[in-house]
């Protein structure tokens, strides 16, 4: 159930995702991590849902890799 990270209901804590950090938006460099918190309140966002990873980094989801179900 991979998604593109633009729809909030697809993004859940515990999922492994690739995000673009604010400082990497010009280059498009991706950072991989596990979602801790969702920071975007709207149902969708054209640049990706903003999340905080478990390591504290904040960025917009570009790809949802999966996981999450077994992390409960």
C-alpha positions as CSV (number, residue, x, y, z in Angstrom):
1,X,0.0,0.0,0.0
2,X,2.6,2.5,-1.1
3,X,1.4,6.0,-1.8
4,X,2.8,9.4,-2.8
5,X,2.4,11.1,0.5
6,X,0.0,13.9,-0.7
7,X,-3.1,12.5,1.0
8,X,-3.2,12.8,4.8
9,X,-5.2,9.6,5.4
10,X,-2.4,7.6,3.7
11,X,0.2,8.8,6.1
12,X,0.2,7.3,9.6
13,X,2.6,7.1,12.6
14,X,4.9,4.1,12.3
15,X,5.1,4.1,8.5
16,X,8.5,4.2,6.8
17,X,8.6,7.1,4.4
18,X,11.0,9.2,2.3
19,X,10.7,12.9,3.0
20,X,12.3,16.1,1.7
21,X,13.7,18.3,4.4
22,X,13.2,22.1,4.1
23,X,16.8,22.6,3.3
24,X,16.8,19.9,0.6
25,X,13.7,21.2,-1.3
26,X,15.9,22.8,-4.0
27,X,17.9,19.6,-4.6
28,X,15.1,17.1,-4.0
29,X,17.4,15.0,-1.7
30,X,15.3,12.4,0.2
31,X,15.6,11.4,3.8
32,X,14.2,8.1,5.0
33,X,12.6,7.5,8.4
34,X,9.7,6.5,10.4
35,X,6.7,8.8,10.9
36,X,6.2,10.0,14.5
37,X,3.8,12.9,14.1
38,X,1.7,14.4,11.3
39,X,2.1,18.2,11.1
40,X,-0.3,19.0,8.2
41,X,-3.9,19.3,9.2
42,X,-5.5,19.6,5.7
43,X,-6.7,16.4,4.0
44,X,-4.2,16.7,1.2
45,X,-1.2,18.9,0.3
46,X,0.3,19.3,-3.2
47,X,3.9,19.2,-1.9
48,X,3.3,16.3,0.5
49,X,2.1,15.9,4.0
50,X,4.5,17.5,6.5
51,X,5.6,15.0,9.2
52,X,8.1,14.7,12.0
53,X,10.2,11.6,12.0
54,X,11.1,9.6,15.1
55,X,14.6,11.1,15.0
56,X,13.0,14.7,15.1
57,X,13.6,15.7,11.5
58,X,10.7,17.5,9.8
59,X,9.8,17.4,6.1
60,X,7.2,16.6,3.5
61,X,6.4,13.0,2.5
62,X,7.4,12.1,-1.0
63,X,7.0,8.3,-0.9
64,X,5.4,5.9,1.5
65,X,7.4,2.7,1.7
66,X,5.1,0.8,4.0
67,X,5.4,-0.8,7.5
68,X,3.4,0.5,10.4
69,X,1.0,-2.4,10.8
70,X,3.5,-4.6,12.7
71,X,4.8,-1.5,14.7
72,X,1.7,-1.3,16.9
